[in-house]
Amino acid sequence: MELRQLQYFVAAAKAEHFTRAARHLNIVQSALSSSVRALEDELGAQLFVRTTRKVRLTAAGRTLLEKAELVLEAARDAREAVTAITQAKAGKLRVGTVQGLPAFLNLPTLLARFHQRHPQIEVRLIQGGAAHLLEKVRSGILDLAVLPMFEPTPDIVTTMIACEDLVVVCAQTHPLTSRAAMSLKELSPYAFVDFEPDWGTRKLIDEAFFDAGIERRVAFEVSDLGTLLDLVERGLGIALVPESVVASRGMILRTHRLVGTDACWELVLASPAAVSGDAAPRRFSEILELGNAQLPTMKVGAVA
């Protein structure tokens, strides 16, 4: 039993005439008659009493009409639901981000802009470490994740959002205050404040010191940017952070150029390599591209 057979049957039942029903469906009358006859053969029941002037439903036909209308209505609902998803008129958008992200892009504003354009789409936001977010993207729990650059894998697609140089920050009373620029080797004697492993810029900085063959001492490990800067401000250690991070604390913290290394905080948008057909992630990516283009403090990459 096919949907088209039911559609033809319902049209004939409503019109009480095969020719008029065929004209309404824009098909030849013989095609409609053959379809109804095949349906009767499959069900093993006569659906119409046929006369030369009109047709009328049998008891079996009236029973089928009631069920057929429900089936066709359900099919229309299903088609409309799928169309809504593919046209970003309904559905869900699940986004993950690392903590400390507002220094790079105003995610709340971008999410609000997305909600304004697509109010029917439910938006969920999850924060976590990069490894945790990647696993959620890989398993399909997240549609997108904004996180630091990582080694590429075949099941994850990444698009560069931003790249920003790291700078040295310290308290105004720190011994390094008078220096304009410094290398990793010159920083090694001092205590660091940094994120927990796999959080924020920690992996990037660890790799920079490892590649240079230089050891450093991390005295404080934190999981949020505010605490990191507060500890640095009180002279408990120095930190390497993207330049825009300290923009709001320029009068309190001292900033110094980092030389001798190309360490760069690269932020990417990660998504599953398999195409889902859901338009919501694509629409959010477009808004993200527009939002980044309006951030002059960042070295912005193109978002496809």
C-alpha positions as CSV (number, residue, x, y, z in Angstrom):
1,M,0.0,0.0,0.0
2,E,1.5,3.3,-1.1
3,L,0.7,6.9,-0.1
4,R,-0.1,7.7,-3.7
5,Q,-2.7,4.9,-3.8
6,L,-4.3,6.3,-0.7
7,Q,-4.2,9.8,-2.1
8,Y,-6.0,8.7,-5.3
9,F,-8.5,6.7,-3.2
10,V,-9.4,9.7,-1.0
11,A,-9.7,12.0,-4.0
12,A,-12.2,9.6,-5.7
13,A,-14.1,9.1,-2.4
14,K,-14.5,12.9,-1.9
15,A,-15.4,13.6,-5.6
16,E,-17.6,10.5,-5.8
17,H,-16.5,10.4,-9.4
18,F,-13.3,8.9,-11.0
19,T,-13.1,11.4,-13.9
20,R,-13.5,14.5,-11.7
21,A,-11.0,13.1,-9.2
22,A,-8.5,12.4,-11.9
23,R,-8.9,15.9,-13.3
24,H,-8.3,17.3,-9.8
25,L,-5.2,15.2,-9.4
26,N,-4.0,16.1,-12.9
27,I,-3.7,12.5,-14.0
28,V,-5.6,10.4,-16.6
29,Q,-8.7,8.6,-15.4
30,S,-7.3,5.2,-16.3
31,A,-4.3,5.7,-14.0
32,L,-6.6,6.5,-11.1
33,S,-8.9,3.5,-11.8
34,S,-5.9,1.2,-12.0
35,S,-4.6,2.4,-8.7
36,V,-7.9,2.0,-6.9
37,R,-8.3,-1.5,-8.4
38,A,-4.8,-2.5,-7.3
39,L,-5.6,-1.2,-3.8
40,E,-8.8,-3.3,-3.7
41,D,-6.9,-6.4,-4.8
42,E,-4.3,-5.9,-2.1
43,L,-6.9,-5.4,0.6
44,G,-9.1,-8.1,-0.7
45,A,-12.2,-5.9,-0.5
46,Q,-14.3,-3.8,-2.8
47,L,-14.0,-0.1,-1.9
48,F,-16.5,1.5,-4.3
49,V,-19.9,0.6,-5.8
50,R,-19.4,1.8,-9.4
51,T,-22.2,3.1,-11.6
52,T,-22.2,4.9,-14.9
53,R,-22.8,8.3,-13.3
54,K,-20.9,8.2,-10.0
55,V,-19.2,6.0,-7.4
56,R,-20.0,5.6,-3.7
57,L,-18.1,4.0,-0.9
58,T,-18.8,0.5,0.4
59,A,-18.6,-0.2,4.2
60,A,-15.0,-1.3,3.7
61,G,-14.4,1.9,1.7
62,R,-15.8,4.2,4.5
63,T,-13.5,2.4,7.0
64,L,-10.5,2.9,4.8
65,L,-11.3,6.5,4.1
66,E,-11.2,7.3,7.8
67,K,-7.8,5.7,8.3
68,A,-6.4,6.9,4.9
69,E,-7.1,10.5,5.9
70,L,-5.2,10.1,9.1
71,V,-2.2,8.5,7.3
72,L,-2.1,11.2,4.7
73,E,-2.3,13.9,7.4
74,A,0.6,12.2,9.3
75,A,2.6,12.1,6.1
76,R,2.0,15.8,5.5
77,D,3.1,16.6,9.1
78,A,6.2,14.5,8.7
79,R,7.1,16.3,5.4
80,E,6.5,19.7,7.0
81,A,8.6,18.8,10.0
82,V,11.5,17.7,7.9
83,T,11.2,20.8,5.7
84,A,11.3,23.0,8.9
85,I,14.6,21.4,10.0
86,T,16.2,21.7,6.6
87,Q,15.1,25.4,6.4
88,A,16.1,26.3,10.0
89,K,12.4,26.9,10.9
90,A,12.5,24.4,13.8
91,G,14.8,22.0,15.6
92,K,17.6,22.4,18.1
93,L,21.1,23.9,18.0
94,R,23.6,22.5,20.5
95,V,26.8,24.5,20.9
96,G,29.8,23.9,23.1
97,T,32.5,26.3,24.1
98,V,35.6,26.4,26.2
99,Q,35.6,28.8,29.2
100,G,37.1,32.2,28.8
101,L,35.6,32.6,25.3
102,P,34.2,36.2,25.6
103,A,37.7,37.5,25.2
104,F,37.6,36.3,21.6
105,L,34.1,36.8,20.5
106,N,30.9,37.9,22.2
107,L,29.1,34.5,22.1
108,P,26.0,35.7,24.1
109,T,25.4,38.4,21.5
110,L,25.9,35.9,18.7
111,L,23.4,33.5,20.3
112,A,20.9,36.2,20.8
113,R,21.2,37.3,17.2
114,F,20.7,33.7,16.1
115,H,17.6,33.4,18.4
116,Q,16.2,36.6,17.0
117,R,16.5,35.3,13.4
118,H,15.4,31.8,14.2
119,P,13.1,32.0,17.3
120,Q,11.6,28.5,16.7
121,I,15.0,26.8,17.1
122,E,15.8,25.7,20.7
123,V,19.4,26.6,21.5
124,R,21.5,24.8,24.1
125,L,25.0,25.9,25.3
126,I,27.5,23.6,27.0
127,Q,30.9,24.7,28.5
128,G,33.8,22.3,29.1
129,G,37.3,21.4,28.3
130,A,38.4,21.0,24.7
131,A,38.8,17.2,24.9
132,H,35.3,16.9,26.5
133,L,33.7,19.1,23.9
134,L,35.4,17.2,21.0
135,E,34.0,13.9,22.3
136,K,30.5,15.4,22.4
137,V,30.8,16.6,18.8
138,R,32.2,13.2,17.7
139,S,29.2,11.4,19.4
140,G,26.6,13.8,18.0
141,I,25.7,15.4,21.3
142,L,26.9,18.7,20.0
143,D,26.3,20.2,16.6
144,L,29.2,22.7,16.9
145,A,32.0,23.5,19.4
146,V,34.2,26.6,19.7
147,L,37.6,25.6,21.0
148,P,41.4,25.8,20.5
149,M,43.0,24.4,17.5
150,F,43.8,20.6,17.8
151,E,45.3,17.9,15.7
152,P,42.9,17.2,12.8
153,T,40.9,14.0,12.7
154,P,38.9,12.6,9.8
155,D,35.6,12.6,11.7
156,I,35.8,16.3,12.7
157,V,35.8,19.4,10.4
158,T,37.4,22.6,11.7
159,T,37.2,26.2,10.5
160,M,39.5,28.9,11.8
161,I,37.7,31.6,13.7
162,A,40.6,33.6,15.1
163,C,44.3,33.6,15.7
164,E,45.9,35.9,18.3
165,D,49.4,36.2,19.7
166,L,50.1,35.3,23.3
167,V,51.5,38.1,25.6
168,V,53.1,38.0,29.0
169,V,51.1,39.5,31.9
170,C,52.2,40.3,35.4
171,A,51.4,42.5,38.3
172,Q,52.7,46.1,38.3
173,T,55.0,45.1,41.3
174,H,56.5,42.1,39.5
175,P,60.3,42.1,38.7
176,L,59.5,41.8,35.0
177,T,57.5,45.0,34.9
178,S,60.3,47.1,33.4
179,R,60.9,44.7,30.5
180,A,59.2,45.4,27.1
181,A,59.7,41.9,25.6
182,M,61.0,38.6,26.8
183,S,61.6,35.0,25.7
184,L,60.4,31.7,27.2
185,K,63.8,31.1,28.7
186,E,63.7,34.5,30.5
187,L,60.2,33.5,31.9
188,S,61.2,30.1,33.2
189,P,62.5,31.2,36.7
190,Y,59.2,32.7,37.6
191,A,56.0,31.0,38.9
192,F,53.1,30.7,36.5
193,V,49.4,30.9,36.9
194,D,47.8,28.7,34.2
195,F,44.7,26.7,33.4
196,E,44.3,23.1,34.3
197,P,45.6,20.6,31.8
198,D,43.5,20.5,28.6
199,W,41.8,23.8,29.5
200,G,42.1,27.1,27.7
201,T,45.6,27.9,26.4
202,R,47.4,25.4,28.8
203,K,48.2,22.8,26.1
204,L,49.5,25.4,23.7
205,I,51.8,26.9,26.4
206,D,53.0,23.5,27.6
207,E,53.9,22.5,24.0
208,A,55.8,25.8,23.5
209,F,58.0,25.2,26.5
210,F,58.5,21.5,25.7
211,D,59.5,22.3,22.1
212,A,62.0,24.9,23.4
213,G,63.4,22.4,25.9
214,I,62.6,24.7,28.8
215,E,61.0,23.8,32.1
216,R,58.6,26.0,34.0
217,R,56.8,26.0,37.3
218,V,53.0,26.2,37.4
219,A,52.2,27.3,41.0
220,F,48.4,27.8,40.5
221,E,46.1,25.8,38.2
222,V,42.6,27.3,37.6
223,S,39.6,26.6,35.4
224,D,38.4,30.1,34.7
225,L,40.0,33.2,33.2
226,G,38.8,35.6,35.9
227,T,40.5,33.7,38.7
228,L,43.7,33.4,36.6
229,L,43.9,37.2,36.1
230,D,43.0,37.9,39.7
231,L,46.0,35.7,40.9
232,V,48.3,37.5,38.5
233,E,47.1,40.8,39.6
234,R,48.0,40.0,43.2
235,G,51.5,39.1,42.2
236,L,51.2,35.3,42.7
237,G,52.5,34.5,39.3
238,I,52.8,35.5,35.7
239,A,50.7,34.2,32.8
240,L,50.7,33.8,29.0
241,V,47.4,34.9,27.6
242,P,46.0,36.2,24.3
243,E,46.4,39.9,24.1
244,S,42.7,40.8,24.0
245,V,42.2,38.9,27.3
246,V,43.9,41.7,29.2
247,A,42.3,44.6,27.4
248,S,39.9,45.3,30.2
249,R,42.7,45.2,32.8
250,G,45.3,47.3,31.1
251,M,45.5,49.8,34.0
252,I,46.1,47.0,36.5
253,L,48.3,44.4,34.8
254,R,51.4,45.0,32.8
255,T,51.6,43.4,29.3
256,H,54.8,42.4,27.6
257,R,55.6,41.0,24.1
258,L,56.7,37.4,23.9
259,V,59.6,36.8,21.5
260,G,61.4,33.8,20.1
261,T,58.2,31.7,19.6
262,D,55.3,31.6,17.2
263,A,52.8,30.5,19.9
264,C,49.4,31.7,18.7
265,W,46.0,31.1,20.3
266,E,44.0,29.7,17.4
267,L,40.3,29.3,17.9
268,V,38.3,27.0,15.6
269,L,34.7,26.0,15.0
270,A,34.5,22.2,15.1
271,S,31.6,20.1,13.6
272,P,31.0,16.5,12.6
273,A,32.5,15.6,9.2
274,A,29.2,13.8,8.3
275,V,26.6,16.1,6.9
276,S,23.5,16.1,9.0
277,G,21.2,18.1,6.7
278,D,20.2,20.3,9.6
279,A,20.3,24.0,8.6
280,A,20.6,25.4,12.1
281,P,24.4,24.8,12.5
282,R,25.0,26.3,9.0
283,R,22.9,29.4,9.9
284,F,24.8,29.8,13.2
285,S,28.1,29.6,11.3
286,E,27.0,32.4,9.0
287,I,26.2,34.6,12.0
288,L,29.5,33.7,13.6
289,E,31.3,34.8,10.4
290,L,29.5,38.1,10.4
291,G,30.1,38.7,14.1
292,N,33.9,38.0,13.8
293,A,34.2,40.4,10.9
294,Q,33.1,43.2,13.3
295,L,35.9,42.4,15.9
296,P,38.9,44.6,15.1
297,T,41.1,43.3,17.9
298,M,41.3,39.8,16.3
299,K,43.1,38.2,13.4
300,V,40.0,36.7,12.0
301,G,39.9,33.7,9.7
302,A,37.2,33.0,7.1
303,V,34.3,30.8,8.1
304,A,32.9,28.7,5.3
